Amino acid sequence: MFDSLSERLGRTLKNLRGQGRLSETNIKDALREVRMALLEADVALPVVRAFIDHVRDQSVGQEVMQSLTPGQALVKVVRDELVRIMGDEQVELSFNVQPPAVILMAGLQGAGKTTSVAKLTRWIKQKHKKSVLVVSADVYRPAAIDQLETLAGEVEAEFFPSRADQDPVEIAAAAVDFARKRFIDVVIVDTAGRLHIDAEMMDEVRAIHARIDPVETLFVVDSMTGQDAANTARAFDEALPLTGVILTKTDGDARGGAALSIRHITGKPIKFLGVGEKTAALEVFHPDRVASRILGMGDILSLVEDAEQKIDHDKAAKLADKLKKGKGFDLEDFLEQLQQMKNMGGITSLLDKLPGMGQLSATARDQVDDKQFLRLEAIINSMTRQERQFPEIIKSSRKRRIAAGSGTQVQDVNRLLKQFTQMKKMMKQMSKGGMGRMMRGLKGQLPIG
């Protein structure tokens, strides 16, 4: 997300280096470039105008602090304005009600609403340790009910059954009553989506809202629709008292216009970002962290939180103990590390949060391919247990068999073995306390295409 915007802003701000003061003259061209970058990112025009006006007011005539270049000073101004326009601070879900706390999900068809219900359920269970009941009030698409039942099983939530011949308002009310009697903490109600906003849909959602009185009414919208996402959110808010927005499919959105437009246009906070298809692919929206990410400063806090929540610490401890005892690092350990990285959102998500990644060339970024990890997994899974534990026995005939079994080429097997050897050296350095040496060794050795 924000790839094109990050690249354009980074190039613009870099051009201001070497000057001692921010003035009308040297900032005019930079602001023109920032404006174009925002418009190309599909940020709504009123938001762009407000953004540029605020940045100009804050920047022109500002003395550059000692040790800072004008570019760095402007970066701070731009970052502060990005944070302000996206909402200043993260807004938590509210559970401060008599249980069950009811969350109503609304949105257009195809925005990822049902999947977002499962993601949010998983997040609430892990983060807040609360029991969750999910229910589908989408009687127009029976597959939606079946889909939610499947997802509920995956995230280990209770599912309240519903049928296509039932009234959506009665379904939602019955689910809330069921949860109250069973002392369930949270109820998430999935409502029907439409291809466009219409009076019938709004009347139904309003009726459900009036009946169950949710503590949170979240609008789920596809980020790839750009500023249209903000306009649709505004139309929904006029009909329904929204408390926040879940922005989906952000992993496929290189522009980021929706994230920068929604709060300004609707006044409603973005609460979550959908960053992938898996039920674990949901991130809390922190405006300050996202602003840093846009400007190529990374998001180390989110990276640390991902590691704490998504890494299997028992497996990590076993590997550390194994290395400490000098037993060595084998291909089964290598496979485990790949899977841990995948659990954290893949290499693309990790690089997005690392400082300085915005300075990578477009060619380098295009080479980073999460599908490469699937290929590596397939190759390792085509090996025998003996080959995984003793990779040195893998010679020509074995390589041909492994390549055929994984649907790859012999050169792919050779590439994996080379990457494994590099990782093994780094793990050996780390086991001796050489973290610095390990990080230097890692540079440029990520498994990319």
Phi, psi and omega in degrees: 000146177068014185303308184293321179295317180299316182296315183293314180295319180300318180293320181294312183291330180295329183290345181275356184295151175092002179248147190271350184207141175276120182231174178303321185293306186279351180261344183299311180294322180297317181292327176297318179294319178298318179299314180296321179298317180293318180294321178292334177279005178066035173281140182300141185304316178300326179290318179299314181299313180297320181298309182297318180299316181293318181295318179298313181300322183280338190261316189298127178084358182286126178291136179278127180297152179300136181081358175253142172272161177304323178301317180291323178295319179291326176304316180297317179298314180296318180298314180300322180288323176300316179298314183298316185286337178266357172125009175068303183216160180291136181252118183285157168293148180260126174240014186277060179218167174295125182301145004274144172282121185261130177243122179258128180254127180231160179159173180280161180294137177089003182278348181097031185293311183295318176297322179294328175300313180295317179299315181294322177301311180300316181296316180296318180295318182283316186280317187251355178056041181251150175281144186228136173245131177246148180213143178255123175257019179269090183273356183268346181226086183308329179298333180294322179294315179296319180299315181294323178297318178297314181294325178298321176295323181294322182262008176058049176250159177281139181247128177263116186291148176215163182231159182292341181266008180263161177278129183303322181295318180291325177300310182298316181296319180295322180295317179295319179295320178298315181296322180297318181289332181264003179059041175275138188287318188226139172240128176247122183255119178268123181255170182287142175259164175227165178283342177206169180282126177220162186297321182297317180297314182296320179298318181294313180296320178298321180294318177297315180300316182295326184283319187257349176048067183290149176280334177228131173239106188255131178264122181261123185220145181283119182295336184288351175277359173063226183292341174299330177298318180292320180294321178293320177299321179295318179297320178294319182296330178291335180261338188218136181284085180292147175249350181177177185230141168250119181263116186259167174058031181289341178291340179258004184252109181273354186264304177088013182300324181295316182298326182275344185259326193301310184297319182294319185279321185260336186078003181258140183282144167283126182258329182216154172243129171274121188242020180168181184273334184291156182290345177271355187273064177225129180241140171293138182272113175250109182305319182293321180290320179294321178299317178297322179295319179300321184270013175076016180272354180081181182212072185295324181301314179294325178297316178295318179296319176301316181297318181295322187271327192250345178276137176283102187290332177295316179293321179297320180293321179296320179294316179300318180294321179297315180294322181297326181276001176075024182278350175089166184247121182245182185291335175293322175294320179298317178298319180298320179294321177298318181292323177296318179295322178296322178297333180272010176107000179088172185294326180297315180295320180295313181296326180300332184262354181273136178300142175086354182290338177294342180276352177295146178291159179301324179297316180295319180294323180294336180284340181283112188226116180295338178295336178299325180294322178297322179294317179297318178299316181299319180296312181295322180292342178274358179270157172283165179298323180297320180294324179292323183278334181227073185301338182295344180277353184281101179250193189308307184296320179294320179299319179296317179296317181295318179297316179296319181291334182257000180070030181237186179256161179301324179295332175292320178295317178298320181295318178298315182296326177292316179296321178298317180299318178296317179296322180297319178297318181293320178297324178294319178296318181295323180293339177264009178087009183268060181300318180299315178296323180297316182294322177294323179291330182289334185305122177080004185248018177294144182286084180250169185291000000 
